[in-house]
């Protein structure tokens, strides 16, 4: 199996997951995206994506593995203990900025 095939399967599963949670919130997409349940499921899907890649001996993604760990464990904490993690949005922004900067620094980026 190819990496692109596995990625497409998990994109499909993600969209199905998004739809299921949106139905649970009666189509209120704001509540869907802000739901710890949605984030927990998304994190679990990212971890399963890398497990599947590992099983088929494909290249693992540090990004999806790290994001899956953060989303899964942070939102499991929120669901189990009913508290919030105030720094989580900021952490995700910092990681995103670091990834963008890293992409520009490590690739042969040419502006046209």
Rosetta constraint file for C-alpha pairs under 8 A:
AtomPair CA 1 CA 5 HARMONIC 6.78 0.50
AtomPair CA 1 CA 6 HARMONIC 7.29 0.50
AtomPair CA 1 CA 56 HARMONIC 6.83 0.50
AtomPair CA 2 CA 6 HARMONIC 6.52 0.50
AtomPair CA 2 CA 58 HARMONIC 7.55 0.50
AtomPair CA 3 CA 7 HARMONIC 6.11 0.50
AtomPair CA 3 CA 53 HARMONIC 7.22 0.50
AtomPair CA 3 CA 58 HARMONIC 6.32 0.50
AtomPair CA 3 CA 59 HARMONIC 7.62 0.50
AtomPair CA 4 CA 8 HARMONIC 6.08 0.50
AtomPair CA 5 CA 9 HARMONIC 6.21 0.50
AtomPair CA 6 CA 10 HARMONIC 6.34 0.50
AtomPair CA 6 CA 49 HARMONIC 7.40 0.50
AtomPair CA 6 CA 52 HARMONIC 7.59 0.50
AtomPair CA 6 CA 53 HARMONIC 7.32 0.50
AtomPair CA 7 CA 11 HARMONIC 6.16 0.50
AtomPair CA 7 CA 49 HARMONIC 7.36 0.50
AtomPair CA 8 CA 12 HARMONIC 6.22 0.50
AtomPair CA 9 CA 13 HARMONIC 6.29 0.50
AtomPair CA 10 CA 14 HARMONIC 5.97 0.50
AtomPair CA 10 CA 45 HARMONIC 7.19 0.50
AtomPair CA 10 CA 49 HARMONIC 6.52 0.50
AtomPair CA 11 CA 15 HARMONIC 6.26 0.50
AtomPair CA 12 CA 16 HARMONIC 6.23 0.50
AtomPair CA 13 CA 17 HARMONIC 6.07 0.50
AtomPair CA 13 CA 45 HARMONIC 7.85 0.50
AtomPair CA 14 CA 18 HARMONIC 6.08 0.50
AtomPair CA 14 CA 42 HARMONIC 6.85 0.50
AtomPair CA 14 CA 45 HARMONIC 7.12 0.50
AtomPair CA 15 CA 19 HARMONIC 6.13 0.50
AtomPair CA 16 CA 20 HARMONIC 6.17 0.50
AtomPair CA 17 CA 21 HARMONIC 6.23 0.50
AtomPair CA 17 CA 38 HARMONIC 7.77 0.50
AtomPair CA 17 CA 41 HARMONIC 7.46 0.50
AtomPair CA 17 CA 42 HARMONIC 7.80 0.50
AtomPair CA 18 CA 22 HARMONIC 6.03 0.50
AtomPair CA 18 CA 32 HARMONIC 7.70 0.50
AtomPair CA 18 CA 38 HARMONIC 7.17 0.50
AtomPair CA 19 CA 23 HARMONIC 6.12 0.50
AtomPair CA 20 CA 24 HARMONIC 6.38 0.50
AtomPair CA 21 CA 25 HARMONIC 6.42 0.50
AtomPair CA 21 CA 32 HARMONIC 6.11 0.50
AtomPair CA 21 CA 38 HARMONIC 6.46 0.50
AtomPair CA 22 CA 26 HARMONIC 6.04 0.50
AtomPair CA 22 CA 27 HARMONIC 4.92 0.50
AtomPair CA 22 CA 28 HARMONIC 6.41 0.50
AtomPair CA 22 CA 29 HARMONIC 6.10 0.50
AtomPair CA 22 CA 32 HARMONIC 5.37 0.50
AtomPair CA 23 CA 27 HARMONIC 5.51 0.50
AtomPair CA 25 CA 29 HARMONIC 7.62 0.50
AtomPair CA 25 CA 31 HARMONIC 6.69 0.50
AtomPair CA 25 CA 32 HARMONIC 6.24 0.50
AtomPair CA 27 CA 32 HARMONIC 7.88 0.50
AtomPair CA 28 CA 32 HARMONIC 6.26 0.50
AtomPair CA 29 CA 33 HARMONIC 6.08 0.50
AtomPair CA 30 CA 34 HARMONIC 6.22 0.50
AtomPair CA 31 CA 35 HARMONIC 5.94 0.50
AtomPair CA 32 CA 38 HARMONIC 6.59 0.50
AtomPair CA 33 CA 38 HARMONIC 6.50 0.50
AtomPair CA 33 CA 39 HARMONIC 7.52 0.50
AtomPair CA 34 CA 38 HARMONIC 7.53 0.50
AtomPair CA 34 CA 39 HARMONIC 7.82 0.50
AtomPair CA 35 CA 39 HARMONIC 6.54 0.50
AtomPair CA 36 CA 40 HARMONIC 5.93 0.50
AtomPair CA 36 CA 75 HARMONIC 5.29 0.50
AtomPair CA 36 CA 76 HARMONIC 7.70 0.50
AtomPair CA 36 CA 78 HARMONIC 6.83 0.50
AtomPair CA 36 CA 79 HARMONIC 6.61 0.50
AtomPair CA 37 CA 41 HARMONIC 6.18 0.50
AtomPair CA 37 CA 75 HARMONIC 7.26 0.50
AtomPair CA 37 CA 79 HARMONIC 7.40 0.50
AtomPair CA 38 CA 42 HARMONIC 6.11 0.50
AtomPair CA 39 CA 43 HARMONIC 6.07 0.50
AtomPair CA 39 CA 71 HARMONIC 5.89 0.50
AtomPair CA 39 CA 72 HARMONIC 7.05 0.50
AtomPair CA 39 CA 75 HARMONIC 6.48 0.50
AtomPair CA 40 CA 44 HARMONIC 6.20 0.50
AtomPair CA 40 CA 71 HARMONIC 5.84 0.50
AtomPair CA 40 CA 72 HARMONIC 4.68 0.50
AtomPair CA 40 CA 73 HARMONIC 7.62 0.50
AtomPair CA 40 CA 75 HARMONIC 5.37 0.50
AtomPair CA 40 CA 76 HARMONIC 6.35 0.50
AtomPair CA 41 CA 45 HARMONIC 6.15 0.50
AtomPair CA 41 CA 72 HARMONIC 7.28 0.50
AtomPair CA 42 CA 46 HARMONIC 6.32 0.50
AtomPair CA 42 CA 68 HARMONIC 7.26 0.50
AtomPair CA 42 CA 71 HARMONIC 7.32 0.50
AtomPair CA 42 CA 72 HARMONIC 7.63 0.50
AtomPair CA 43 CA 47 HARMONIC 6.32 0.50
AtomPair CA 43 CA 67 HARMONIC 6.81 0.50
AtomPair CA 43 CA 68 HARMONIC 3.90 0.50
AtomPair CA 43 CA 69 HARMONIC 6.45 0.50
AtomPair CA 43 CA 70 HARMONIC 7.35 0.50
AtomPair CA 43 CA 71 HARMONIC 4.79 0.50
AtomPair CA 43 CA 72 HARMONIC 4.61 0.50
AtomPair CA 44 CA 48 HARMONIC 6.10 0.50
AtomPair CA 44 CA 68 HARMONIC 6.20 0.50
AtomPair CA 44 CA 69 HARMONIC 7.99 0.50
AtomPair CA 44 CA 71 HARMONIC 7.99 0.50
AtomPair CA 44 CA 72 HARMONIC 5.92 0.50
AtomPair CA 45 CA 49 HARMONIC 6.01 0.50
AtomPair CA 45 CA 68 HARMONIC 7.43 0.50
AtomPair CA 46 CA 50 HARMONIC 6.56 0.50
AtomPair CA 46 CA 64 HARMONIC 5.67 0.50
AtomPair CA 46 CA 65 HARMONIC 6.40 0.50
AtomPair CA 46 CA 67 HARMONIC 7.48 0.50
AtomPair CA 46 CA 68 HARMONIC 4.94 0.50
AtomPair CA 47 CA 51 HARMONIC 6.25 0.50
AtomPair CA 47 CA 64 HARMONIC 7.25 0.50
AtomPair CA 47 CA 65 HARMONIC 5.75 0.50
AtomPair CA 47 CA 68 HARMONIC 5.32 0.50
AtomPair CA 47 CA 69 HARMONIC 7.09 0.50
AtomPair CA 48 CA 52 HARMONIC 6.02 0.50
AtomPair CA 49 CA 53 HARMONIC 6.24 0.50
AtomPair CA 50 CA 54 HARMONIC 6.05 0.50
AtomPair CA 50 CA 60 HARMONIC 5.78 0.50
AtomPair CA 50 CA 61 HARMONIC 6.90 0.50
AtomPair CA 50 CA 64 HARMONIC 7.50 0.50
AtomPair CA 50 CA 65 HARMONIC 6.52 0.50
AtomPair CA 51 CA 55 HARMONIC 6.22 0.50
AtomPair CA 52 CA 56 HARMONIC 6.30 0.50
AtomPair CA 53 CA 57 HARMONIC 5.92 0.50
AtomPair CA 53 CA 58 HARMONIC 4.80 0.50
AtomPair CA 53 CA 59 HARMONIC 6.58 0.50
AtomPair CA 53 CA 60 HARMONIC 6.17 0.50
AtomPair CA 54 CA 58 HARMONIC 5.87 0.50
AtomPair CA 54 CA 59 HARMONIC 7.39 0.50
AtomPair CA 54 CA 60 HARMONIC 6.74 0.50
AtomPair CA 60 CA 65 HARMONIC 7.87 0.50
AtomPair CA 61 CA 65 HARMONIC 6.08 0.50
AtomPair CA 62 CA 66 HARMONIC 5.88 0.50
AtomPair CA 63 CA 67 HARMONIC 6.01 0.50
AtomPair CA 64 CA 68 HARMONIC 5.75 0.50
AtomPair CA 65 CA 69 HARMONIC 6.21 0.50
AtomPair CA 66 CA 70 HARMONIC 6.25 0.50
AtomPair CA 67 CA 71 HARMONIC 6.01 0.50
AtomPair CA 68 CA 72 HARMONIC 5.82 0.50
AtomPair CA 69 CA 73 HARMONIC 5.98 0.50
AtomPair CA 70 CA 74 HARMONIC 5.72 0.50
AtomPair CA 71 CA 75 HARMONIC 5.84 0.50
AtomPair CA 72 CA 76 HARMONIC 5.92 0.50
AtomPair CA 73 CA 77 HARMONIC 6.15 0.50
AtomPair CA 74 CA 78 HARMONIC 6.45 0.50
AtomPair CA 74 CA 85 HARMONIC 7.37 0.50
AtomPair CA 74 CA 88 HARMONIC 7.96 0.50
AtomPair CA 75 CA 79 HARMONIC 6.08 0.50
AtomPair CA 76 CA 80 HARMONIC 5.93 0.50
AtomPair CA 77 CA 81 HARMONIC 5.87 0.50
AtomPair CA 77 CA 82 HARMONIC 7.62 0.50
AtomPair CA 77 CA 83 HARMONIC 7.59 0.50
AtomPair CA 78 CA 82 HARMONIC 5.11 0.50
AtomPair CA 78 CA 83 HARMONIC 5.16 0.50
AtomPair CA 78 CA 84 HARMONIC 5.61 0.50
AtomPair CA 78 CA 85 HARMONIC 7.25 0.50
AtomPair CA 79 CA 83 HARMONIC 7.63 0.50
AtomPair CA 87 CA 91 HARMONIC 6.08 0.50
AtomPair CA 88 CA 92 HARMONIC 6.25 0.50
AtomPair CA 89 CA 93 HARMONIC 6.31 0.50
AtomPair CA 90 CA 94 HARMONIC 6.18 0.50
AtomPair CA 91 CA 95 HARMONIC 6.19 0.50
AtomPair CA 92 CA 96 HARMONIC 6.09 0.50
AtomPair CA 93 CA 97 HARMONIC 6.16 0.50
AtomPair CA 94 CA 98 HARMONIC 6.12 0.50
AtomPair CA 95 CA 99 HARMONIC 6.18 0.50
AtomPair CA 96 CA 100 HARMONIC 6.30 0.50
AtomPair CA 97 CA 101 HARMONIC 6.16 0.50
AtomPair CA 98 CA 102 HARMONIC 5.92 0.50
AtomPair CA 99 CA 103 HARMONIC 6.04 0.50
AtomPair CA 100 CA 104 HARMONIC 6.46 0.50
AtomPair CA 101 CA 105 HARMONIC 6.24 0.50
AtomPair CA 102 CA 106 HARMONIC 6.01 0.50
AtomPair CA 103 CA 107 HARMONIC 5.93 0.50
AtomPair CA 104 CA 108 HARMONIC 7.65 0.50
AtomPair CA 104 CA 109 HARMONIC 6.07 0.50
AtomPair CA 105 CA 109 HARMONIC 7.95 0.50
